[in-house]
Amino acid sequence: MTSARSESLSMRFRQAGGVNSIENFARSWQRAAGFPEVLPRRASFLTGDSDEECFATANRLPGSQGSRPLRSEADATRPLLSADRETEIDRPDDNDDPSRKNALGSSFERSLGTSYGTISSRVSDATRRHVIQLHREQQAHVDVPLDGSIEPLSVKSIQHEDGTRSGVIVGQSTVPQTIFNSVNVLIGVGLLSLPLAMKQAGWFFGLSFLLFAAVTTSYTAQILAKCLDIDRSLVTYADLAYVSFGHHARLITSLLFCLELIGACVALVVLFADSLHALIPELSILQWKLICGLLLVPLNFVPLRFLSVTSILGILSCTSIVIIICIDGFLTPYAPGSLRQPAKTSLFPEHWGTLPLSFGLIMSPWGGHGVFPNIYRDMRHPQKYRKSLWITYIFTYCLDCAMAIIGWVMFGDAVRDEVTANVLLSASYPPALSICIIISIAIIPITKVPLNCRPLVATVEILCGLGSHSTTNSNHPEGLHAIILQSLKAMVRVVVLAVVVLMAILFPSFDRIMALMGSALCFTICVILPLAFYLKIFGNDLSLRERVLDWVLLILSSMLAIIGTAWAFLPQEMIST
């Protein structure tokens, strides 16, 4: 009786707040955190013939009775790491039914979107061809069981007057949930290296480029939504890559996302080890990295639906770190490490050779565009996407700017790779606050690394032939075969985590990891590719002013990315002289 009562109280607590309950927040983040761009084929949509049925189905657990996976309407996880199906689709087929082609074409014409705003339907011919090919791919019915760890999107099936049917995604996330998901994507450990970036760039270039990064990535997040609106079946970043430049772009996008996820995991392990070593130097940094890996092994087996509930801890931890460092600065009366007696800073960089290295460090906190298309498509009210972005970016920019300014003012030229290391190595701060920082730093990799590793694990599984489709084709294997399959999957999870820890040992510099990720990956994913998609899709339909602006941003960002990436590999001796 007591157990049933406590379970009922727990359920009521999770569902308190209606559409904005804790449970719905967790499910909303679970849909965004799935990173389907690098997942193997699976059904990611639940379908119904009415809005009520879609929402009712969405509230049931994935794979429950009555929910039917749909592959013909829209599938957010087309195979990015195997081009065989795309190649087959791209190849002309002499046996294609002309009436079917016309139906698909007319369906595509009707589906040119209007949810974001007034967007011209005169997209380029190449984009039109790729979208029709995408529709043809989606017509292939493949009954794949829903992955119970993934929260599916909902699709409403609509039949048109000519008899054709199309799928319209029914968004489930409210504006607060959208803002939460967007902030959760943007807020990360990259902000801890911003004080070092300020030292490398100086006040003028540092603050100017931080504003440039925020404004530019906010703009590209908006144009991603405009690109999605050309067709209702487009959901993911990879879909945009496909309709813009074909299936090869989808493969490249997959590779970029894999590299970004690996880099993020490595940076989190390095941060964990550096911070714990600063507080407890009796254990070496190598030992702390191994301890971090051991702690993450069991978490790598926890279902995604449980990990998504803890995602809010990541935002709270990063925000708490900024607040605690600010409190430490006001409590300490004398430099170094005091806001009451600021350290020496400079308007321009003391060593101009360090300026290019700051490009990647300042860009690294803004790497969330791989998830923004999923977040936008899952909105109940897509017309409020711009408002959600403004709130997200204002909060994120204020937090990043506060960390950059406070950290550099407190420690000046003595600021380290992670500003938290400066705080933990100083004996002038209250021990209780230092312990709170350590707890916050420990929480971040515990909540982020398992989420980041999950799509990497799924990708390795499909490459090794261990994906869900192999289980289906084996007619639900039992006995020894099932045990071997599950053992191999468990081994993959451990091996992926071991590779992350090994890379953290081989690449121990936190600032170089963040600089490389910011220059090579964030610039590409967050600025260069969205602008390229936009220019390719809409072409000459854009105004002259907008085309000039986009080309200037594209060329400037490409130059900064190349220079920043090259500087990330240079020895420190060459940069500081």
N, C-alpha and C positions, 0 to 999 in steps of 0.2 A: 504493500500500500504506500509506504513511504517512498519507495523507488519510483512508483508510478506518479506520485504527486510531484516529486522533484523533477521528473521528466516533463510533466505537464507545465510546471513553472518555467523550466528551461525553454520549452517550445514557445510558450507565450512571450517570454522575454525576447527570443530571437525574432518573433513575428510582430512585436510591438512596433507601431508606426506605420502599419499598412504597407503601401508600395515602397516606402523608404525604410523598411525594417532592416535590422542587422542581417537577417537571412537573405533578403533581396539584394542588399549591398554586396554580400559575399558572392551571390550568384552572378551579379553583374560583373564583378571583378574577375570571376572565374571565366566568364565568356571572353573577357578582354585578355586575360593572362594566358589563354591557351596557345597563343602564338602559332596559329595554324599555318603560317607561311613556311614553317620548317617541319610540319607534321606530315606523316604519310596519309594516304587516302583514308577517309572515314566520313561517315555521314554527320554533318554538323547542323542539320536543320530538322525541326519538327514541323509538320505541315497540317493544315486544317482548312476547311472551306469557309470559315468565318472568323472574325476577330475574336469572338468569345471562345471559340474552340482553340485558336492558337494560344491565347493567354492561359486558358485552362490547361492545355497540354504542356506549356512552358513551365507551369508551376509544379508539374509532376517531376519526379526524379528521372534523369535520362535512362532510357531503356525500360521504363515501367510499362505495364500492360496498357495498351491503347495508344501508345505513341508509335508513330510509323516514320522511319527515316526516309528521307527523300533525296534522291540524287539527281532527278531530272529537272527539278526547278532551279536549284542553286546549290553549289557545293563549295564551301569556303576552303577546302583543303585539297585542291587538285595537286597532282604529284610534281613537286618542284625538283626532286632529286632524281627523277627518272623521266627522261624526255621521250620515251618510246610512244606514249599515248599522244603527246602533243605533236610529235612528228607524224604520227598516223593521221591526226586530224588535219594538220597543215597540208598533207598530201592530197592533190586533187582526186576526186572519186567520180569516175565516169558513170557510176550506177546511182548517183544521188537522184532522188525524186525531185523534179523541178517544182512541183506543187509544195513539197515540204520546204524547199529552199525559200519559196515565196512566202510561205507562212512564217518561217523563222525571220525573214527579213521584215515582214510587216509587224511581227511581234516586237522586233528590235526597234522599229521606228516608233511604235507606241510607247516603248519603255524608256525613251530618252527623258531624263529626269527633270523634275521641277521642284523637288523638296527643299533644295538649298536656296534657290532664288531664281532670278530670270537669267537663264543660261541658254545660249543658242544651241540648237540641235545640229548645226552644220559642222559636225566633226570631220576630221580628215578621212579620206577614203581608206587608208591603211587601218585606222582605228575602227572604222565601220566593218571592215572585213574581219578583223580580229574578234570583234564583239560577236559577230554572227558565228564565227568558228567556235567561240566560247559557248554560245547557246547550243550549238550542235554537240559539243562535248557534254554539256549538261543533260542532253536528251538520253544519254546512255544510262540505263537503269542498272545500278549495281547495289544490291541489297547488302549493305555492310552493317553489322550491329553497331548501335551507338556505344561509344566508349563511356562507361559510367563515370569516368573522372572528368569529362568535359561537359560543361553546361551548354546545350545547343541553342542556336538562334531559332526563331520561329518564322515560318513562311506561310503566307496566305495564298492559296492557289486560286487564280482568277481565270475564268473562261471568257474569251472575247467573242464578238459576233460572228467572226469567220470560223469559229470552232477551235482555234488555237488556245493554248493555255500558257500562262506565265506565272512565275512566282514573285510575290511581293513580300519583302521582309517586314515583319511586324516588330518594330522596336519595343524592347521591354524596359530599358533603362531610363530613369527619370533624370532631370537636370542635375540634382545633387549627386546621383550615382555617377553620372557622366563626369562631373567635376572631380569627384573622388578618384575615379579611374584614371583621369588625365593627370592629376597631381601625383598619384601613386606611380605613374610611369616616369614623370619628369624628376621627382624628388629622389635623389640617390646619393651615393657616397662621392660623386663627382664634385659636389660643393665643398668637400673638405680640402680639395687641392686649389680652390679659387684664391686663397690668400697668397699661395706661392705664385700663381699666375699674375697677381697684382704686383708682386715683387719683380717678376720678370718683365712686365709691360709698363710699370709706372702708372700713376693715377690717370693720366690723360688717355693713353691707349687702352689701359685695362678697363676703365669704366665705359669708354666709348665702344669697345668691342663687345663688352657684356651686354650693353643695350642693343647693339647691332645683332648679336646672336638671338636675343629674345624676340626682337621685332621680326627678323627674317624667318625664324622657325615658326613664329605665330602665323605669318603670312603663308608659308608653305603648308602649314596644317589646314588652313582654310582652302587653299586651292586643291588639296587632296580631296576634300569633300566635293568641290565643283567637278573634279574629274570622275568621282564615283557616281555623280548624278547623271552622267550620260546614259547609264543603263542600270536598271534596278537589280540585276543579278550580280553586279560587282560588289564584293565585300571586303576583300583583303588588299593589302599593298601589292601582293604578288599578282592579283587580278589586274591591277593598273599597269604593272610592268608588262603583262602579257598583251593587253589590248593596245599598249603603246608601241612596243618593240618586238613582240613575238615571244615564243617559248624560250628562246635563249636568254632573254632578259629575266624570265622567271627563274631560271637556273642560277643566274648571277645573283639575283635577289636572295635566293635561298642561301647561297654561300655567304653573302654579306651578313645575313641575320645569324647564321651559325657562328661566324667570327665575332659578331657583336656579343652574343650570349656567352661565348667562351671567355672573351675579354672581360666582361662584367663579372663572371664567376671568379676569374683569377684575381681581379682587383679586390674583390671582397675578401678572399682568403688572405691576400697580402695585408690588407687593412687590419683584419682580425689579428694576425700574427704580430705586426708592428706595434699595435696598440697594447696587446697583452704583454709583450716583451718590455715595453716601456714601464708598465706597472709592476711586473714580476720578472726582473732580468735574470733570475736564477735559471730560468728555462730559456734556451736559445730560440731565435726566430724560426729555425728549422723545426724544432720540437713543437712550437706553437702551431705551425702550419700542419704538421701531422695530427696534432690534437684536434684542430679544426676539421680536418678531413674525417677523423673518426666520429666526431659529433654529428657530421652531416650524413654519414652512411645510413642510419635508421630513418632520418627525415626524407631521404631520397625514395623511400618506399611508402610514404604517407600519401593517401589519395589527394588529388588536387583540390577537391571540394573542401577538405579540411585546411590545406595550406592557404587557400584564398581567404579564409576567415581571419587568419593571422596577418594578412597583408597590411591592415591598418597600422600594425605595430611598426612597419617600416617608416611610414610618414611620421608617426609620433616620435620615433627614435631620432630621425634626422632633425626634426623641429626641436626636440629636447636638447640635442647636442648644441645647436646654435644658441638656444636660450641659456644653457649652463655656461658655455664659454663667455657669453656676454656678462653673466652674473660674476664669474671669476674675474673678468676684467675690471668690474666696478669695485669688487672687494679688495683687490690688490692695489695698494697706494703707489708703489714704485715700479718702474720699468726694470726688466722686461716683463711683459705679460700684463700690463695695466692699461686700462682705458682712461684712467685719471691722469696718468703720465705717459702720453703716447710715445711710441718708439719713433726713431728717425725713418721717414719715408721720403719719396722723391716723386716729382711730377712726371719725369721721363725715366726710362730704364737706365740704370747705371752701366750695364753692359748691353749694348744694342744687339749682340748676338743671341741673347735670351728671348728677344721679342717674338720670333716665329714659334718658339716652343710654347708660348702662352696661348697661341691660337687654338690648339687642340684642347688645352686644359680648360679654357673658357667655354668651348663648344661642347665638351663632354657631358655637362648636366642636361643638355637639351635633346638627348637621343630618345625620343618617344614616338617618332613618326611611323614606325613599323606597326604600332598598335592603334594609332588614331583612326585609320579607316574602319577597323572593327568597332571601335567605340562609337564612331559617328553612325554607322549603319544600325547599331543596336539602340539608338535613341528613340524614345516614344514620340518626341517632338523634334525632328531634325532641324526645323527652322530656328531652334534655340541653340544650335551648335556654336554660332559665333559668340553669343553671350557666354556660353560655358567656357569657350577658349579664352575670352577676355579675363574672366575670373581666375581661371587656372594660371594663366601667364602672369597676371598681376601678383598673385600670391607667390608663385614660384620665383619670379624675378626679385621680389622684395626679400625673400628668404636667401636666395643666392647672393644678392647684393649685400645684405647684412653680414653674411658669413665672410665674403671677400673683404669688406671694409674693416670689420671688427678684427679678424685674424691678422691682417697686415698692420693695423694700428697697434695692436697689442705686442707683436713680436718683430716687426720691421724686417731687417735683412736676416734675422735669425730664424725666420719661419721655415718649417720643415715640409717634407712632402705632404703629410697630412697634418693639419693644424692641431688635431687632437694629440699628436705625439708631443708637441710643445707643452701642452697643458699637463699631460701625464708625467712628463719628465721634470716638471717644476714642483718644488716642495712648498711653494708659497700659497698654494690653493688648498681649500678645505678638502680633506680626504673623502668626505661623504660625496661631494660633487664629482670628484674624480672617479669614484666607484660608479656613480650614476652614468658617467660618460662611458665607462667600460661596459656596463650592462647594455647601454644603447647600442654601442658598437658591436657587441656580441649578438644582439637581436637581429641586426640588419642582415648579416650573412645567413643566419639561421632561417629567416623568413624569405630571403631573396634567392639564395643559391638553389634550393630545391625547385623553386618555380622556374628559374632559368635553365636548370639542367633537364627538366622534364621534356621539352621539345627536342633537346639534343639526344636524350635517351631514345625517344621515339624515332628519330631520324636514323640512329645507328641500328635500331631494331629492324627497320624496314630495309636498310642496306644489307643486313645480315639474313634477311628472310624470316625474321621473327615477329613481324607485324601482325595486327589483328586479322588481316586477310589470310595469313597462313593458317591461323587457327580455324577460320571459317572453312577454308578449302580442305582441311583435314577432318571435317565432320565432327567437330568437338572432340579432340583427342582425349583419350582416357588412359589411365594406368601409367606405365613407364614412360610413354611418349609425352604425356602431359607433364610429368615430373621433370623430364629432361628439358622441355620447352620453358617451363617456369624457372628452372635453375639457370638456363642460358640467359633469360631476361634479367634475372637477379644479378648475374655476373656482368651484364652490360651496364647496369646502373652503377655497380661498384667500379668498373673500369673507367667509365666516363668521369666519375668523381676523382679517381686516382690520377687521371690525365690532367684534370684541373689543378690538383694539388702539385703535381710534378711541374706544370708550367709556372705555377706560383713560386716554386723553388728555383727554377731556371731564370725567371724574370722577376727579380725581387724589388724592382724600383716602382713604387706606386705612381709617382708623377709621370714616369715614362709610359707606363701602361695607359694612364688616362689621357696623356697627350697623343699617343698613337691612336687610341680609340676615337678621340675627338676629331683628329685631323683626317684619318683615313676612312673612318666609318660614319661618324655623326655628320660630317660635312656631306658625305655621299648620300646617306639615307635620308637626312632631314632637309637638305637644301638642294643638292645637285639633281638627284633623281626626281623629286616632286616637280621641280621647274621643267625638267626635260619631259616628263609625262604631260604636263600642262601645255607646253609649247607644241608637242607632237600631236596631242589629241585635238586641240582647238585651232592650231595653225594660224592661218591668215584671218580667222574670224575674230581674233583679239584685236583690240585697238592698237594703233601705232605706239602710243604712250606705254601701254601695258607690255607690249612685246619688247620695247627698248629696256624697260625696267627689268623684266625677267631675264633678258640676255645679259644685262650688266651684272645682275646678281649671280647668274650662272657662271660667267667668266671669272668674276671676282672670287667667288667661293671656290672654284676649281683651282685658281692660283694659290689661295690660302691653304687649301687642302694639300696640294703638292708640296708647298714649302714647309708646312707644319709636319707632314709625314717624314720628309727628308731630315728635318731637324731632330725628330724623335729618335733617329738612329745615330746621331752624331755623338761622339764622346763628350763628356762634360768639360774636359779641358779645352776643346775647340770652341765650345759655346761661350764659356765665361771669359775668354780673352778678347 
